[in-house]
């Protein structure tokens, strides 16, 4: 009874697809958050330099 259950779980690919999508989503989120932080930091520097030159 246990062997057919284990064989069924081993051959089931649906969980693997979900895990692959979760990994892809995590990678995309890391890239997006990193890009936003980098752009935000650069924008802050630009505005600070502009404010310093105005004063």
HTML snippet that shows the backbone in 3Dmol.js (N, CA, C, O; Angstrom):
<script src="https://3Dmol.org/build/3Dmol-min.js"></script>
<div id="view" style="width:600px;height:400px;position:relative"></div>
<script>
const pdb = `
ATOM      1  N   UNK A   1       0.833  -1.199   0.000  1.00  0.00           N
ATOM      2  CA  UNK A   1       0.000   0.000   0.000  1.00  0.00           C
ATOM      3  C   UNK A   1       0.872   1.256   0.000  1.00  0.00           C
ATOM      4  O   UNK A   1       0.520   2.252  -0.630  1.00  0.00           O
ATOM      5  N   UNK A   2       1.984   1.216   0.687  1.00  0.00           N
ATOM      6  CA  UNK A   2       2.855   2.381   0.759  1.00  0.00           C
ATOM      7  C   UNK A   2       3.644   2.580  -0.533  1.00  0.00           C
ATOM      8  O   UNK A   2       3.892   3.713  -0.945  1.00  0.00           O
ATOM      9  N   UNK A   3       4.033   1.491  -1.162  1.00  0.00           N
ATOM     10  CA  UNK A   3       4.845   1.574  -2.376  1.00  0.00           C
ATOM     11  C   UNK A   3       4.114   2.279  -3.521  1.00  0.00           C
ATOM     12  O   UNK A   3       4.714   3.144  -4.159  1.00  0.00           O
ATOM     13  N   UNK A   4       2.843   1.951  -3.816  1.00  0.00           N
ATOM     14  CA  UNK A   4       2.158   2.688  -4.898  1.00  0.00           C
ATOM     15  C   UNK A   4       2.021   4.178  -4.610  1.00  0.00           C
ATOM     16  O   UNK A   4       2.093   5.001  -5.522  1.00  0.00           O
ATOM     17  N   UNK A   5       1.823   4.523  -3.331  1.00  0.00           N
ATOM     18  CA  UNK A   5       1.717   5.940  -2.967  1.00  0.00           C
ATOM     19  C   UNK A   5       3.034   6.660  -3.225  1.00  0.00           C
ATOM     20  O   UNK A   5       3.045   7.759  -3.779  1.00  0.00           O
ATOM     21  N   UNK A   6       4.137   6.047  -2.829  1.00  0.00           N
ATOM     22  CA  UNK A   6       5.446   6.650  -3.057  1.00  0.00           C
ATOM     23  C   UNK A   6       5.764   6.762  -4.544  1.00  0.00           C
ATOM     24  O   UNK A   6       6.315   7.767  -4.991  1.00  0.00           O
ATOM     25  N   UNK A   7       5.417   5.728  -5.307  1.00  0.00           N
ATOM     26  CA  UNK A   7       5.648   5.791  -6.754  1.00  0.00           C
ATOM     27  C   UNK A   7       4.811   6.887  -7.401  1.00  0.00           C
ATOM     28  O   UNK A   7       5.273   7.565  -8.319  1.00  0.00           O
ATOM     29  N   UNK A   8       3.585   7.058  -6.926  1.00  0.00           N
ATOM     30  CA  UNK A   8       2.718   8.106  -7.460  1.00  0.00           C
ATOM     31  C   UNK A   8       3.280   9.491  -7.137  1.00  0.00           C
ATOM     32  O   UNK A   8       3.278  10.381  -7.988  1.00  0.00           O
ATOM     33  N   UNK A   9       3.760   9.669  -5.903  1.00  0.00           N
ATOM     34  CA  UNK A   9       4.338  10.964  -5.529  1.00  0.00           C
ATOM     35  C   UNK A   9       5.624  11.242  -6.299  1.00  0.00           C
ATOM     36  O   UNK A   9       5.887  12.383  -6.679  1.00  0.00           O
ATOM     37  N   UNK A  10       6.421  10.207  -6.530  1.00  0.00           N
ATOM     38  CA  UNK A  10       7.688  10.361  -7.241  1.00  0.00           C
ATOM     39  C   UNK A  10       7.469  10.767  -8.684  1.00  0.00           C
ATOM     40  O   UNK A  10       8.240  11.553  -9.236  1.00  0.00           O
ATOM     41  N   UNK A  11       6.412  10.231  -9.305  1.00  0.00           N
ATOM     42  CA  UNK A  11       6.185  10.499 -10.730  1.00  0.00           C
ATOM     43  C   UNK A  11       5.309  11.716 -10.966  1.00  0.00           C
ATOM     44  O   UNK A  11       5.112  12.114 -12.114  1.00  0.00           O
ATOM     45  N   UNK A  12       4.777  12.319  -9.903  1.00  0.00           N
ATOM     46  CA  UNK A  12       3.910  13.487 -10.061  1.00  0.00           C
ATOM     47  C   UNK A  12       4.759  14.710 -10.359  1.00  0.00           C
ATOM     48  O   UNK A  12       5.626  15.070  -9.562  1.00  0.00           O
ATOM     49  N   UNK A  13       4.522  15.355 -11.494  1.00  0.00           N
ATOM     50  CA  UNK A  13       5.314  16.511 -11.924  1.00  0.00           C
ATOM     51  C   UNK A  13       4.674  17.840 -11.580  1.00  0.00           C
ATOM     52  O   UNK A  13       5.294  18.885 -11.775  1.00  0.00           O
ATOM     53  N   UNK A  14       3.470  17.831 -11.083  1.00  0.00           N
ATOM     54  CA  UNK A  14       2.761  19.084 -10.832  1.00  0.00           C
ATOM     55  C   UNK A  14       3.455  19.905  -9.747  1.00  0.00           C
ATOM     56  O   UNK A  14       3.582  21.121  -9.894  1.00  0.00           O
ATOM     57  N   UNK A  15       3.898  19.285  -8.679  1.00  0.00           N
ATOM     58  CA  UNK A  15       4.595  20.011  -7.622  1.00  0.00           C
ATOM     59  C   UNK A  15       5.908  20.600  -8.107  1.00  0.00           C
ATOM     60  O   UNK A  15       6.313  21.675  -7.664  1.00  0.00           O
ATOM     61  N   UNK A  16       6.567  19.905  -9.007  1.00  0.00           N
ATOM     62  CA  UNK A  16       7.830  20.401  -9.553  1.00  0.00           C
ATOM     63  C   UNK A  16       7.592  21.668 -10.372  1.00  0.00           C
ATOM     64  O   UNK A  16       8.387  22.605 -10.298  1.00  0.00           O
ATOM     65  N   UNK A  17       6.519  21.711 -11.145  1.00  0.00           N
ATOM     66  CA  UNK A  17       6.204  22.911 -11.930  1.00  0.00           C
ATOM     67  C   UNK A  17       5.969  24.107 -11.019  1.00  0.00           C
ATOM     68  O   UNK A  17       6.447  25.205 -11.302  1.00  0.00           O
ATOM     69  N   UNK A  18       5.239  23.904  -9.928  1.00  0.00           N
ATOM     70  CA  UNK A  18       4.958  24.994  -8.993  1.00  0.00           C
ATOM     71  C   UNK A  18       6.260  25.501  -8.370  1.00  0.00           C
ATOM     72  O   UNK A  18       6.449  26.706  -8.207  1.00  0.00           O
ATOM     73  N   UNK A  19       7.143  24.584  -8.027  1.00  0.00           N
ATOM     74  CA  UNK A  19       8.424  24.989  -7.438  1.00  0.00           C
ATOM     75  C   UNK A  19       9.256  25.783  -8.442  1.00  0.00           C
ATOM     76  O   UNK A  19       9.905  26.761  -8.071  1.00  0.00           O
ATOM     77  N   UNK A  20       9.243  25.375  -9.695  1.00  0.00           N
ATOM     78  CA  UNK A  20      10.000  26.114 -10.716  1.00  0.00           C
ATOM     79  C   UNK A  20       9.444  27.522 -10.901  1.00  0.00           C
ATOM     80  O   UNK A  20      10.208  28.477 -11.042  1.00  0.00           O
ATOM     81  N   UNK A  21       8.116  27.658 -10.900  1.00  0.00           N
ATOM     82  CA  UNK A  21       7.524  28.985 -11.023  1.00  0.00           C
ATOM     83  C   UNK A  21       7.862  29.844  -9.807  1.00  0.00           C
ATOM     84  O   UNK A  21       8.097  31.044  -9.946  1.00  0.00           O
ATOM     85  N   UNK A  22       7.887  29.246  -8.624  1.00  0.00           N
ATOM     86  CA  UNK A  22       8.224  30.000  -7.424  1.00  0.00           C
ATOM     87  C   UNK A  22       9.665  30.493  -7.471  1.00  0.00           C
ATOM     88  O   UNK A  22       9.949  31.619  -7.063  1.00  0.00           O
ATOM     89  N   UNK A  23      10.577  29.656  -7.966  1.00  0.00           N
ATOM     90  CA  UNK A  23      11.976  30.074  -8.081  1.00  0.00           C
ATOM     91  C   UNK A  23      12.115  31.189  -9.113  1.00  0.00           C
ATOM     92  O   UNK A  23      12.833  32.161  -8.880  1.00  0.00           O
ATOM     93  N   UNK A  24      11.434  31.057 -10.249  1.00  0.00           N
ATOM     94  CA  UNK A  24      11.498  32.116 -11.271  1.00  0.00           C
ATOM     95  C   UNK A  24      10.933  33.420 -10.731  1.00  0.00           C
ATOM     96  O   UNK A  24      11.492  34.487 -10.988  1.00  0.00           O
ATOM     97  N   UNK A  25       9.835  33.355  -9.988  1.00  0.00           N
ATOM     98  CA  UNK A  25       9.243  34.557  -9.408  1.00  0.00           C
ATOM     99  C   UNK A  25      10.197  35.202  -8.407  1.00  0.00           C
ATOM    100  O   UNK A  25      10.322  36.426  -8.369  1.00  0.00           O
ATOM    101  N   UNK A  26      10.860  34.396  -7.607  1.00  0.00           N
ATOM    102  CA  UNK A  26      11.813  34.936  -6.633  1.00  0.00           C
ATOM    103  C   UNK A  26      12.976  35.630  -7.328  1.00  0.00           C
ATOM    104  O   UNK A  26      13.408  36.697  -6.893  1.00  0.00           O
ATOM    105  N   UNK A  27      13.488  35.039  -8.401  1.00  0.00           N
ATOM    106  CA  UNK A  27      14.595  35.655  -9.139  1.00  0.00           C
ATOM    107  C   UNK A  27      14.152  36.974  -9.761  1.00  0.00           C
ATOM    108  O   UNK A  27      14.880  37.964  -9.703  1.00  0.00           O
ATOM    109  N   UNK A  28      12.975  36.990 -10.348  1.00  0.00           N
ATOM    110  CA  UNK A  28      12.460  38.226 -10.961  1.00  0.00           C
ATOM    111  C   UNK A  28      12.274  39.301  -9.904  1.00  0.00           C
ATOM    112  O   UNK A  28      12.614  40.460 -10.139  1.00  0.00           O
ATOM    113  N   UNK A  29      11.739  38.937  -8.739  1.00  0.00           N
ATOM    114  CA  UNK A  29      11.547  39.925  -7.674  1.00  0.00           C
ATOM    115  C   UNK A  29      12.871  40.488  -7.174  1.00  0.00           C
ATOM    116  O   UNK A  29      12.973  41.684  -6.903  1.00  0.00           O
ATOM    117  N   UNK A  30      13.879  39.640  -7.048  1.00  0.00           N
ATOM    118  CA  UNK A  30      15.197  40.121  -6.614  1.00  0.00           C
ATOM    119  C   UNK A  30      15.757  41.114  -7.625  1.00  0.00           C
ATOM    120  O   UNK A  30      16.313  42.142  -7.241  1.00  0.00           O
ATOM    121  N   UNK A  31      15.615  40.815  -8.913  1.00  0.00           N
ATOM    122  CA  UNK A  31      16.109  41.715  -9.958  1.00  0.00           C
ATOM    123  C   UNK A  31      15.359  43.036  -9.933  1.00  0.00           C
ATOM    124  O   UNK A  31      15.973  44.098 -10.033  1.00  0.00           O
ATOM    125  N   UNK A  32      14.038  42.983  -9.800  1.00  0.00           N
ATOM    126  CA  UNK A  32      13.227  44.209  -9.803  1.00  0.00           C
ATOM    127  C   UNK A  32      13.540  45.067  -8.582  1.00  0.00           C
ATOM    128  O   UNK A  32      13.711  46.280  -8.702  1.00  0.00           O
ATOM    129  N   UNK A  33      13.616  44.443  -7.410  1.00  0.00           N
ATOM    130  CA  UNK A  33      13.900  45.207  -6.188  1.00  0.00           C
ATOM    131  C   UNK A  33      15.301  45.812  -6.248  1.00  0.00           C
ATOM    132  O   UNK A  33      15.497  46.960  -5.848  1.00  0.00           O
ATOM    133  N   UNK A  34      16.269  45.056  -6.739  1.00  0.00           N
ATOM    134  CA  UNK A  34      17.625  45.585  -6.876  1.00  0.00           C
ATOM    135  C   UNK A  34      17.685  46.754  -7.829  1.00  0.00           C
ATOM    136  O   UNK A  34      18.371  47.742  -7.566  1.00  0.00           O
ATOM    137  N   UNK A  35      16.971  46.650  -8.936  1.00  0.00           N
ATOM    138  CA  UNK A  35      16.946  47.742  -9.915  1.00  0.00           C
ATOM    139  C   UNK A  35      16.297  48.984  -9.342  1.00  0.00           C
ATOM    140  O   UNK A  35      16.789  50.095  -9.538  1.00  0.00           O
ATOM    141  N   UNK A  36      15.192  48.801  -8.632  1.00  0.00           N
ATOM    142  CA  UNK A  36      14.497  49.954  -8.043  1.00  0.00           C
ATOM    143  C   UNK A  36      15.376  50.625  -6.982  1.00  0.00           C
ATOM    144  O   UNK A  36      15.429  51.852  -6.898  1.00  0.00           O
ATOM    145  N   UNK A  37      16.062  49.814  -6.178  1.00  0.00           N
ATOM    146  CA  UNK A  37      16.943  50.409  -5.155  1.00  0.00           C
ATOM    147  C   UNK A  37      18.092  51.170  -5.805  1.00  0.00           C
ATOM    148  O   UNK A  37      18.477  52.239  -5.330  1.00  0.00           O
ATOM    149  N   UNK A  38      18.643  50.623  -6.892  1.00  0.00           N
ATOM    150  CA  UNK A  38      19.745  51.292  -7.564  1.00  0.00           C
ATOM    151  C   UNK A  38      19.276  52.603  -8.199  1.00  0.00           C
ATOM    152  O   UNK A  38      19.960  53.621  -8.098  1.00  0.00           O
ATOM    153  N   UNK A  39      18.127  52.581  -8.844  1.00  0.00           N
ATOM    154  CA  UNK A  39      17.597  53.799  -9.473  1.00  0.00           C
ATOM    155  C   UNK A  39      17.255  54.828  -8.399  1.00  0.00           C
ATOM    156  O   UNK A  39      17.513  56.018  -8.573  1.00  0.00           O
ATOM    157  N   UNK A  40      16.674  54.370  -7.289  1.00  0.00           N
ATOM    158  CA  UNK A  40      16.328  55.290  -6.203  1.00  0.00           C
ATOM    159  C   UNK A  40      17.556  55.953  -5.615  1.00  0.00           C
ATOM    160  O   UNK A  40      17.540  57.146  -5.312  1.00  0.00           O
ATOM    161  N   UNK A  41      18.621  55.184  -5.452  1.00  0.00           N
ATOM    162  CA  UNK A  41      19.864  55.745  -4.919  1.00  0.00           C
ATOM    163  C   UNK A  41      20.453  56.763  -5.880  1.00  0.00           C
ATOM    164  O   UNK A  41      20.892  57.833  -5.457  1.00  0.00           O
ATOM    165  N   UNK A  42      20.469  56.447  -7.161  1.00  0.00           N
ATOM    166  CA  UNK A  42      20.998  57.375  -8.157  1.00  0.00           C
ATOM    167  C   UNK A  42      20.142  58.629  -8.251  1.00  0.00           C
ATOM    168  O   UNK A  42      20.676  59.729  -8.399  1.00  0.00           O
ATOM    169  N   UNK A  43      18.829  58.485  -8.169  1.00  0.00           N
ATOM    170  CA  UNK A  43      17.938  59.650  -8.232  1.00  0.00           C
ATOM    171  C   UNK A  43      18.158  60.541  -7.016  1.00  0.00           C
ATOM    172  O   UNK A  43      18.133  61.766  -7.131  1.00  0.00           O
ATOM    173  N   UNK A  44      18.371  59.939  -5.864  1.00  0.00           N
ATOM    174  CA  UNK A  44      18.627  60.723  -4.653  1.00  0.00           C
ATOM    175  C   UNK A  44      19.904  61.535  -4.811  1.00  0.00           C
ATOM    176  O   UNK A  44      19.944  62.704  -4.428  1.00  0.00           O
ATOM    177  N   UNK A  45      20.939  60.936  -5.368  1.00  0.00           N
ATOM    178  CA  UNK A  45      22.195  61.662  -5.585  1.00  0.00           C
ATOM    179  C   UNK A  45      22.004  62.820  -6.562  1.00  0.00           C
ATOM    180  O   UNK A  45      22.539  63.907  -6.346  1.00  0.00           O
ATOM    181  N   UNK A  46      21.258  62.596  -7.617  1.00  0.00           N
ATOM    182  CA  UNK A  46      21.022  63.655  -8.613  1.00  0.00           C
ATOM    183  C   UNK A  46      20.269  64.820  -7.983  1.00  0.00           C
ATOM    184  O   UNK A  46      20.631  65.978  -8.189  1.00  0.00           O
ATOM    185  N   UNK A  47      19.219  64.519  -7.212  1.00  0.00           N
ATOM    186  CA  UNK A  47      18.451  65.598  -6.595  1.00  0.00           C
ATOM    187  C   UNK A  47      19.270  66.322  -5.537  1.00  0.00           C
ATOM    188  O   UNK A  47      19.122  67.531  -5.362  1.00  0.00           O
ATOM    189  N   UNK A  48      20.124  65.604  -4.836  1.00  0.00           N
ATOM    190  CA  UNK A  48      20.971  66.260  -3.831  1.00  0.00           C
ATOM    191  C   UNK A  48      21.965  67.207  -4.493  1.00  0.00           C
ATOM    192  O   UNK A  48      22.203  68.309  -4.001  1.00  0.00           O
ATOM    193  N   UNK A  49      22.543  66.774  -5.609  1.00  0.00           N
ATOM    194  CA  UNK A  49      23.487  67.641  -6.337  1.00  0.00           C
ATOM    195  C   UNK A  49      22.761  68.851  -6.917  1.00  0.00           C
ATOM    196  O   UNK A  49      23.303  69.956  -6.920  1.00  0.00           O
ATOM    197  N   UNK A  50      21.555  68.650  -7.402  1.00  0.00           N
ATOM    198  CA  UNK A  50      20.790  69.780  -7.942  1.00  0.00           C
ATOM    199  C   UNK A  50      20.460  70.769  -6.842  1.00  0.00           C
ATOM    200  O   UNK A  50      20.565  71.979  -7.041  1.00  0.00           O
ATOM    201  N   UNK A  51      20.059  70.261  -5.673  1.00  0.00           N
ATOM    202  CA  UNK A  51      19.731  71.148  -4.559  1.00  0.00           C
ATOM    203  C   UNK A  51      20.972  71.900  -4.083  1.00  0.00           C
ATOM    204  O   UNK A  51      20.881  73.076  -3.731  1.00  0.00           O
ATOM    205  N   UNK A  52      22.111  71.250  -4.066  1.00  0.00           N
ATOM    206  CA  UNK A  52      23.344  71.913  -3.638  1.00  0.00           C
ATOM    207  C   UNK A  52      23.754  73.012  -4.613  1.00  0.00           C
ATOM    208  O   UNK A  52      24.240  74.064  -4.198  1.00  0.00           O
ATOM    209  N   UNK A  53      23.559  72.772  -5.900  1.00  0.00           N
ATOM    210  CA  UNK A  53      23.943  73.792  -6.884  1.00  0.00           C
ATOM    211  C   UNK A  53      22.987  74.978  -6.877  1.00  0.00           C
ATOM    212  O   UNK A  53      23.379  76.084  -7.249  1.00  0.00           O
ATOM    213  N   UNK A  54      21.760  74.771  -6.467  1.00  0.00           N
ATOM    214  CA  UNK A  54      20.800  75.882  -6.418  1.00  0.00           C
ATOM    215  C   UNK A  54      21.122  76.799  -5.241  1.00  0.00           C
ATOM    216  O   UNK A  54      20.973  78.016  -5.353  1.00  0.00           O
ATOM    217  N   UNK A  55      21.556  76.242  -4.129  1.00  0.00           N
ATOM    218  CA  UNK A  55      21.795  77.056  -2.940  1.00  0.00           C
ATOM    219  C   UNK A  55      23.017  77.889  -3.061  1.00  0.00           C
ATOM    220  O   UNK A  55      23.353  78.631  -2.139  1.00  0.00           O
TER     221      UNK A  55
END
`;
const viewer = $3Dmol.createViewer("view");
viewer.addModel(pdb, "pdb");
viewer.setStyle({}, {cartoon: {color: "spectrum"}});
viewer.zoomTo();
viewer.render();
</script>
